[in-house]
Amino acid sequence: MLQRRKFDDAEAFAHQFQLDVELVHKERVKHYMELLQPWSSRCDTSEDVLHFSNLLCLLNKIEDLEFVCEACIKTLTTDLTKMQALLDYASDRLKKANVRVRNL
C-alpha cells in the first residue's frame, strides 16, 4: 500500500491491526518532501503551502527524532522562508528532547 502511496489505506490497516503507524507517517513525509522539491512539476503555490503544512503536521506525529531532523535538513524548496522554518522546527524538537532528557 505504501509503495502505491495509498497512505490512508495503510494507516487504517495499521490502526486495525494495532501496528505502528509511524512508518506510514514517515513514508508520507517522504512523499511531501518530493512534492516540495523545486524541480517537481507543479504550478500552484497554494498547493505548496498545503504540502508544507501537511509535512509539518506529520512531523509532529513522528517520535523518531533522527528521522525528523534528517527530513527537515533534506527537504528542498525554492522558498527560503519554508526552509528556515523547517530548520527552526528541527532545532526546537532537539531542544525539547534535551530538556526531557535532563528532567529524567
N, CA, C and O of each residue as an XYZ file, in Angstrom:
416
protein
N       0.817     -1.195      0.000
C       0.000      0.000      0.000
C       0.859      1.257      0.000
O       0.540      2.240     -0.668
N       1.948      1.214      0.754
C       2.795      2.398      0.849
C       3.509      2.680     -0.467
O       3.676      3.839     -0.847
N       3.932      1.630     -1.164
C       4.606      1.828     -2.441
C       3.677      2.452     -3.468
O       4.121      3.169     -4.364
N       2.405      2.178     -3.336
C       1.421      2.761     -4.255
C       0.879      4.084     -3.726
O      -0.016      4.688     -4.316
N       1.435      4.516     -2.611
C       1.078      5.798     -1.974
C      -0.392      5.852     -1.563
O      -1.044      6.890     -1.677
N      -0.895      4.733     -1.092
C      -2.249      4.673     -0.538
C      -2.111      4.811      0.974
O      -2.322      3.864      1.731
N      -1.753      6.011      1.380
C      -1.415      6.259      2.773
C      -2.605      6.117      3.711
O      -2.469      5.600      4.820
N      -3.763      6.571      3.271
C      -4.948      6.461      4.126
C      -5.307      4.995      4.374
O      -5.658      4.612      5.490
N      -5.216      4.187      3.326
C      -5.491      2.754      3.475
C      -4.463      2.099      4.393
O      -4.810      1.276      5.240
N      -3.204      2.469      4.221
C      -2.142      1.893      5.049
C      -2.317      2.301      6.510
O      -2.094      1.495      7.414
N      -2.710      3.537      6.736
C      -2.927      4.000      8.109
C      -4.108      3.270      8.750
O      -4.038      2.871      9.913
N      -5.179      3.098      7.997
C      -6.343      2.371      8.513
C      -5.969      0.924      8.829
O      -6.395      0.377      9.846
N      -5.182      0.312      7.965
C      -4.725     -1.060      8.180
C      -3.892     -1.151      9.456
O      -4.069     -2.065     10.261
N      -2.979     -0.190      9.632
C      -2.126     -0.185     10.823
C      -2.956     -0.042     12.092
O      -2.700     -0.727     13.082
N      -3.937      0.835     12.070
C      -4.809      1.005     13.241
C      -5.623     -0.258     13.508
O      -5.772     -0.690     14.651
N      -6.141     -0.835     12.440
C      -6.992     -2.018     12.576
C      -6.243     -3.176     13.223
O      -6.809     -3.904     14.038
N      -4.984     -3.347     12.866
C      -4.214     -4.474     13.386
C      -3.203     -4.049     14.456
O      -2.269     -4.783     14.779
N      -3.417     -2.846     14.997
C      -2.599     -2.309     16.086
C      -1.107     -2.328     15.760
O      -0.281     -2.733     16.579
N      -0.783     -1.884     14.555
C       0.602     -1.790     14.106
C       1.099     -0.363     14.301
O       0.307      0.550     14.537
N       2.396     -0.177     14.202
C       2.996      1.147     14.368
C       2.663      2.017     13.160
O       3.065      1.713     12.037
N       1.938      3.084     13.393
C       1.501      3.986     12.328
C       2.632      4.929     11.909
O       2.554      5.579     10.867
N       3.665      4.994     12.720
C       4.759      5.926     12.431
C       5.421      5.620     11.087
O       5.879      6.535     10.403
N       5.475      4.361     10.709
C       6.045      4.001      9.409
C       5.251      4.639      8.273
O       5.831      5.123      7.300
N       3.951      4.640      8.395
C       3.096      5.270      7.389
C       3.361      6.768      7.353
O       3.470      7.355      6.276
N       3.466      7.389      8.524
C       3.737      8.824      8.578
C       5.082      9.159      7.945
O       5.212     10.169      7.253
N       6.074      8.319      8.180
C       7.410      8.556      7.605
C       7.364      8.495      6.081
O       7.970      9.326      5.403
N       6.651      7.520      5.549
C       6.550      7.404      4.092
C       5.788      8.586      3.500
O       6.113      9.066      2.414
N       4.784      9.041      4.216
C       4.014     10.197      3.745
C       4.887     11.456      3.780
O       4.789     12.302      2.891
N       5.736     11.581      4.798
C       6.669     12.708      4.872
C       7.594     12.684      3.658
O       7.832     13.719      3.036
N       8.114     11.510      3.323
C       8.992     11.395      2.154
C       8.266     11.830      0.883
O       8.852     12.460      0.002
N       6.994     11.487      0.804
C       6.194     11.890     -0.357
C       6.076     13.412     -0.432
O       6.249     13.999     -1.500
N       5.782     14.046      0.698
C       5.676     15.508      0.700
C       7.021     16.166      0.429
O       7.075     17.230     -0.189
N       8.100     15.551      0.879
C       9.426     16.077      0.574
C       9.645     16.103     -0.939
O      10.203     17.063     -1.471
N       9.211     15.059     -1.623
C       9.327     15.008     -3.080
C       8.464     16.084     -3.742
O       8.894     16.740     -4.691
N       7.260     16.255     -3.237
C       6.349     17.239     -3.834
C       6.863     18.671     -3.679
O       6.569     19.531     -4.509
N       7.616     18.922     -2.634
C       8.110     20.275     -2.380
C       9.404     20.602     -3.118
O       9.835     21.755     -3.118
N      10.021     19.624     -3.737
C      11.276     19.864     -4.439
C      11.098     20.900     -5.537
O      10.058     20.937     -6.194
N      12.101     21.738     -5.739
C      11.992     22.807     -6.748
C      11.769     22.285     -8.165
O      11.148     22.971     -8.976
N      12.254     21.109     -8.475
C      12.145     20.590     -9.840
C      10.921     19.709    -10.052
O      10.721     19.179    -11.145
N      10.095     19.546     -9.009
C       8.867     18.770     -9.218
C       7.907     19.600    -10.064
O       7.928     20.830    -10.013
N       7.081     18.932    -10.829
C       6.190     19.646    -11.747
C       4.943     20.110    -11.015
O       4.035     19.328    -10.735
N       4.921     21.366    -10.720
C       3.747     21.971    -10.105
C       3.730     23.444    -10.505
O       4.765     24.016    -10.846
N       2.584     24.031    -10.461
C       2.496     25.428    -10.856
C       1.715     26.256     -9.844
O       1.631     27.476     -9.985
N       1.151     25.626     -8.842
C       0.287     26.317     -7.899
C       0.993     26.478     -6.556
O       1.313     25.482     -5.908
N       1.239     27.708     -6.133
C       1.919     27.933     -4.859
C       1.011     27.618     -3.682
O       1.505     27.301     -2.600
N      -0.306     27.697     -3.862
C      -1.214     27.330     -2.769
C      -1.087     25.835     -2.471
O      -1.278     25.401     -1.335
N      -0.764     25.061     -3.494
C      -0.517     23.640     -3.311
C       0.730     23.431     -2.458
O       0.753     22.559     -1.590
N       1.758     24.223     -2.703
C       2.988     24.161     -1.906
C       2.709     24.462     -0.440
O       3.246     23.801      0.448
N       1.878     25.448     -0.194
C       1.531     25.817      1.179
C       0.838     24.652      1.870
O       1.128     24.352      3.028
N      -0.059     24.006      1.176
C      -0.771     22.863      1.726
C       0.186     21.695      1.991
O       0.126     21.068      3.049
N       1.061     21.410      1.034
C       2.043     20.336      1.213
C       2.956     20.622      2.401
O       3.257     19.726      3.189
N       3.388     21.858      2.525
C       4.280     22.230      3.622
C       3.564     22.100      4.967
O       4.136     21.600      5.936
N       2.336     22.543      5.019
C       1.549     22.438      6.242
C       1.344     20.977      6.627
O       1.478     20.614      7.796
N       1.023     20.144      5.648
C       0.845     18.713      5.902
C       2.141     18.073      6.372
O       2.130     17.207      7.247
N       3.249     18.494      5.795
C       4.555     17.977      6.196
C       4.817     18.268      7.669
O       5.236     17.381      8.413
N       4.576     19.494      8.091
C       4.798     19.860      9.491
C       3.870     19.093     10.430
O       4.292     18.668     11.505
N       2.623     18.916     10.037
C       1.679     18.152     10.867
C       2.147     16.713     11.036
O       2.058     16.148     12.126
N       2.640     16.131      9.963
C       3.130     14.755     10.038
C       4.389     14.649     10.887
O       4.555     13.687     11.636
N       5.274     15.630     10.775
C       6.493     15.610     11.584
C       6.158     15.648     13.073
O       6.876     15.069     13.888
N       5.074     16.325     13.424
C       4.639     16.359     14.821
C       4.217     14.983     15.333
O       4.284     14.719     16.534
N       3.787     14.115     14.432
C       3.301     12.792     14.823
C       4.421     11.760     14.932
O       4.201     10.645     15.405
N       5.618     12.134     14.495
C       6.731     11.183     14.451
C       7.632     11.392     15.656
O       8.073     12.510     15.925
N       7.901     10.321     16.376
C       8.751     10.398     17.565
C      10.226     10.170     17.250
O      11.084     10.551     18.046
N      10.538      9.567     16.124
C      11.912      9.289     15.728
C      12.607     10.609     15.397
O      12.492     11.131     14.288
N      13.328     11.131     16.385
C      13.935     12.454     16.261
C      14.980     12.511     15.148
O      15.105     13.524     14.460
N      15.718     11.438     14.976
C      16.725     11.410     13.915
C      16.061     11.546     12.544
O      16.539     12.295     11.692
N      14.961     10.823     12.333
C      14.241     10.915     11.068
C      13.699     12.325     10.853
O      13.804     12.875      9.757
N      13.121     12.908     11.902
C      12.537     14.247     11.799
C      13.598     15.263     11.402
O      13.384     16.066     10.494
N      14.736     15.230     12.077
C      15.799     16.195     11.782
C      16.350     15.997     10.375
O      16.615     16.962      9.659
N      16.518     14.741      9.991
C      17.022     14.458      8.643
C      16.039     14.956      7.584
O      16.451     15.523      6.572
N      14.756     14.747      7.812
C      13.736     15.217      6.865
C      13.765     16.742      6.760
O      13.644     17.295      5.667
N      13.924     17.412      7.888
C      13.969     18.877      7.880
C      15.195     19.400      7.129
O      15.121     20.404      6.420
N      16.302     18.713      7.292
C      17.536     19.147      6.638
C      17.511     18.858      5.145
O      18.016     19.649      4.348
N      16.928     17.733      4.768
C      16.963     17.296      3.372
C      15.825     17.823      2.505
O      15.871     17.683      1.283
N      14.817     18.419      3.106
C      13.712     18.956      2.310
C      14.175     20.204      1.577
O      14.657     21.156      2.191
N      14.027     20.190      0.274
C      14.417     21.330     -0.555
C      13.177     22.006     -1.104
O      12.217     21.351     -1.510
N      13.218     23.302     -1.108
C      12.131     24.080     -1.684
C      12.717     25.393     -2.193
O      13.796     25.806     -1.768
N      12.018     26.030     -3.085
C      12.508     27.305     -3.603
C      12.257     28.446     -2.623
O      12.823     29.529     -2.770
N      11.420     28.207     -1.635
C      11.071     29.227     -0.651
C      12.015     29.130      0.549
O      11.934     28.193      1.343
N      12.897     30.099      0.665
C      13.875     30.089      1.756
C      13.209     30.216      3.124
O      13.738     29.710      4.114
N      12.075     30.873      3.192
C      11.353     31.008      4.456
C      10.891     29.640      4.956
O      10.960     29.349      6.150
N      10.426     28.818      4.044
C       9.996     27.469      4.423
C      11.191     26.628      4.866
O      11.093     25.856      5.819
N      12.301     26.777      4.183
C      13.497     26.024      4.577
C      13.959     26.448      5.967
O      14.346     25.608      6.780
N      13.918     27.740      6.237
C      14.297     28.230      7.565
C      13.322     27.728      8.620
O      13.729     27.384      9.730
N      12.041     27.685      8.281
C      11.032     27.179      9.221
C      11.296     25.716      9.558
O      11.138     25.310     10.709
N      11.692     24.928      8.578
C      11.998     23.513      8.834
C      13.224     23.364      9.728
O      13.236     22.532     10.635
N      14.243     24.160      9.478
C      15.442     24.103     10.317
C      15.129     24.549     11.740
O      15.634     23.969     12.700
N      14.299     25.576     11.876
C      13.878     26.023     13.206
C      13.057     24.934     13.908
O      13.193     24.716     15.112
N      12.209     24.261     13.138
C      11.399     23.180     13.699
C      12.302     22.077     14.248
O      12.101     21.600     15.364
N      13.294     21.676     13.457
C      14.224     20.630     13.896
C      14.977     21.079     15.146
O      15.168     20.292     16.073
N      15.396     22.315     15.173
C      16.108     22.854     16.337
C      15.224     22.822     17.581
O      15.676     22.439     18.660
N      13.975     23.222     17.428
C      13.038     23.198     18.557
C      12.806     21.785     19.063
O      12.764     21.556     20.272
N      12.654     20.834     18.146
C      12.457     19.436     18.561
C      13.674     18.918     19.321
O      13.533     18.200     20.312
N      14.872     19.285     18.855
C      16.098     18.864     19.550
C      16.187     19.477     20.943
O      16.583     18.813     21.900
N      15.818     20.742     21.045
C      15.849     21.410     22.354
C      14.864     20.758     23.319
O      15.187     20.540     24.487
N      13.665     20.447     22.834
C      12.659     19.800     23.682
C      13.128     18.424     24.126
O      12.893     18.021     25.266
N      13.787     17.708     23.235
C      14.299     16.381     23.582
C      15.394     16.494     24.642
O      15.460     15.667     25.552
N      16.242     17.495     24.534
C      17.306     17.705     25.521
C      16.723     18.063     26.876
O      17.233     17.613     27.902
N      15.672     18.857     26.900
C      15.023     19.239     28.160
C      14.424     17.995     28.816
O      14.541     17.814     30.028
N      13.785     17.141     28.019
C      13.188     15.917     28.576
C      14.261     15.001     29.156
O      14.061     14.401     30.213
N      15.380     14.892     28.481
C      16.463     14.042     28.967
C      17.026     14.579     30.276
O      17.311     13.809     31.193
N      17.185     15.868     30.364
C      17.710     16.491     31.581
C      16.756     16.316     32.756
O      17.198     16.153     33.893
N      15.449     16.348     32.493
C      14.453     16.231     33.548
C      14.315     14.796     34.067
O      13.710     14.574     35.115
N      14.869     13.827     33.345
C      14.801     12.447     33.803
C      15.818     12.264     34.879
O      15.948     11.168     35.424
